[in-house]
Amino acid sequence: MASVLGRYGRKWSLGCVSYHKNYLPRFSTVAHSAVPSEPIQQQQAGRSMNLYSAINQALHIALESDSRSYVFGEDVGFGGVFRCTTGLAERFGKHRVFNTPLCEQGIVGFAIGLAAMDNRAVAEIQFADYIFPAFDQIVNEAAKFRYRSGGQFNCGGLTIRAPYGAVGHGGHYHSQSPEAFFCHVPGIKVVIPRSPSQAKGLLLSSIRDQNPVVFFEPKWLYRLSVEEVPEHDYMLPLSEAEVIREGSDITLVGWGAQLSIMEQACIEAEKEGISCELIDLKTLIPWDKETVEASVSKTGRLLVSHEAPITGGFGAEISASIVERCFLRLEAPVSRVCGLDTPFPLVFEPFYMPNKNKILDAIRSTVNY
Amino acid sequence: MAIWVTTARKSGATMAARCLTRRNMVNGGGSCSAFPKSHHSLNALAGKKEKENSSSLLGFWRFKSTKASAAAAVDQLYSSDEDVTNNHQGLDFPGGHVSYTRSLNFISNSSTQNRVPCYRVLDDNGVLIPAAGGGSNSGDFQFHHHQQPLISQQTALKMYREMVRLQVMDTIFYEAQRQGRLSFYLTSTGEEAISVAAAAALTPDDVVMPQYREPGVLLWRGFTLREFADQCFGNKDDYGKGRQMPIHYGSNKLNYFTVSSPLATQIPQAAGVAYALKMEKKDACVVTFFGDGSSSEGDFHAGLNFAAVTESPVVFVCRNNGWAISTNVSEQFRSDGIVVKGQAYGIDSIRVDGNDALAVYNSIRAAREIAVKQGKPVLVEFLTYRVGHHSTSDDSTKYRPVDEIEYWKVTRNPVNRFRKWVEGNGWWNEGEESELRSATRKQLLQAIQAAERTEKPVLEEMFNDVYDETPSNLREQHVQLRETIKRHPGDYPSDVPV
């Protein structure tokens, strides 16, 4: 009953694989090497689209390629408050795409049950700020489901999607970045895409991964981030970080919307003769230490940036791990440019955020240490 | 809340024993009723509903007035049948049509008066209680028109045997913990009828999602005493691979989800599992168990609501045994137990004597039928008593009177009661009883010895199954741990192979 459907091999080599309709891929996507993955190969033509459209496309593909997949959550039926689920209910029917009652612990609990019966359950939490009622189900149930049963049961088909992060006017309860809470939980994966093409491939991998995944979508980028996204079915590997800009003086690590801010800082630093290497972590747990370690071994400097408050943020884990591994190589302390230790404020958002100049200042002081 | 029960009493206990339900009064559907027509008058105001829908919308809203002068006010709650024909006496809002009333009256709730009656089949001496009014209107599965039980001798005996084995298993494992051979144990003493008889009423395809006081289900389905012992000792034969405390059994092949300590978390999961069964069009339901305490958890509310909205075939079974560790039900809720809560979610509900194995069997059979055939959830509340302590970490004499425990243990014992019935049918005798008990005891002692001697799972099992494949951080930690063990072997238990 809880048996896993046909495993079609474990090797994960390229960024793009095509899938046929009744094919039920169950790929494990654990990083085995520090070699950065190749950029997405455009086997088919891409189309310019924004983040929510890319997510929408991924969901269409997920539902089409696997008849045992479901998408549900609050307001998902009409297309969702961020339009990510547009057209799904019409196309796949209300028994596969449906609204749930307003109850996050119910949404996740129900999703765990569905997944435990070998289905792909894609549960939407309307804002990451509201994920906390489901925290018990995620931490005590989903994360431990396989382990505690001795492998007899699992809810690997579970994916929880939630919009996270600053949006300019969201205040306390529409702007949170709660990834750090989940990174502390063995048994789940935490994935955060930086752009539409990344989101599509990472979401498809998350849905098809045989472990419960929490997938945070940067809401800031839902409309703002636009790029060419290949239209076919492709997956991007989990637990593989990507060097998105090569450099030699300092390594910057980030995820999600923050990367575009960091990239701007890198471009400006370049003008001052500072060569920055920028890494997108993509999967926060289990995270790709090898890629970051290799980069810091080259540059000797590390800066981590995230919107979430600095204390206890995931930057602390990255910093501690890299210091353990690269202590003698480091030319300067690891720098963290993060949100402040306050609830996410409304009027004060511009002061709270780790913006480009804060990052630039930190790059300079790290390089000049 | 009060009057429909009163009404039910007038029509006989059997009426009330039917599934009490808030029959989709707002959203339509459902035409069964527990009430004779004369006691309601507003159903036709439900507008588009069939006139046969005899559950009154306002009947639900009746309150019982204790003052004679208020009797007239009560009548004002109900328009006469003439009013009923004028549709404009009602209001349309999202959610459907409702009648309105000019009277400002609150639904009064008193958990001590007019409680939902409790279905039972055997009296305290194990004698069949005749159905009221004779004949087959008791709704029991097991009674045909001669009122002889249809439950076969074979099923009844298997039920009885497993209840005895459960009792003996609990006694022996409890003793083993007291002797320091097990770290922890919890018994089902006093509740043997619930888990065994419920399991007997199900098919092997029905998925069971337990809380933790239902090993009787596993016994019924064939889990061996050795398998129980292996899990309690956490040895290499434990299906759980030594990762959890004793009594956290799980069996994929027996469709019994692994027990987890957090309470009520299985309830919304059950709705999801049931939804999956429905989508697969399986002739199967989910049966999930929880206690009175768990019904206070948010997950209880979430699970029932989700099951109702998604129309999933799950039977929610509450073992209301009066105690959540030291917290008596009077400190747990102010409602009339758990059965009335089903109504709030639009779920058919029933209250049953959980110490009556036949009543348990019948009610679960009936509940399962509703769940599977009608594709919707059902709530069953079993009233019972937790005779044992909460667990080996508890001494319940600290918070309840010893003679209360004794009373339930001796006078209201579900195993003895069922024994009287099977013996009364000539199907069992003292000789077989003592033989079963001593054989089971012997098997248990052997199982414990063998399980105790079996080595623990290898160290690697600590790192497996966190994910489907072991990630690099865990591989690294495993390597480091092995090095530490080499340096300081004395820090680590020797019965775990490295």
Interface residues (C-beta under 8 A of the other chain):
Chain A: M1 A2 R10 S28 V30 A31 H32 H95 F98 T100 P101 C103 Q105 G106 V108 G109 F110 A111 I112 G113 L114 A115 A116 M117 N119 A121 P133 D136 Q137 N140 E141 K144 R146 Y147 R148 S149 G150 G151 Q152 F153 N154 G156 P186 G187 K189 Q210 N211 S239 P286 K289 E290
Chain B: V207 D238 Y239 G240 K241 R243 Q244 H248 G250 S251 N252 N255 F257 T258 S260 P262 T265 I267 P268 Q269 A270 A271 G272 V273 A274 Y275 A276 L277 M279 E280 G298 D299 H301 A302 G303 N305 F306 V309 T310 N464 D465 V466 Y467 D468 E469 T470 P471 S472 N473
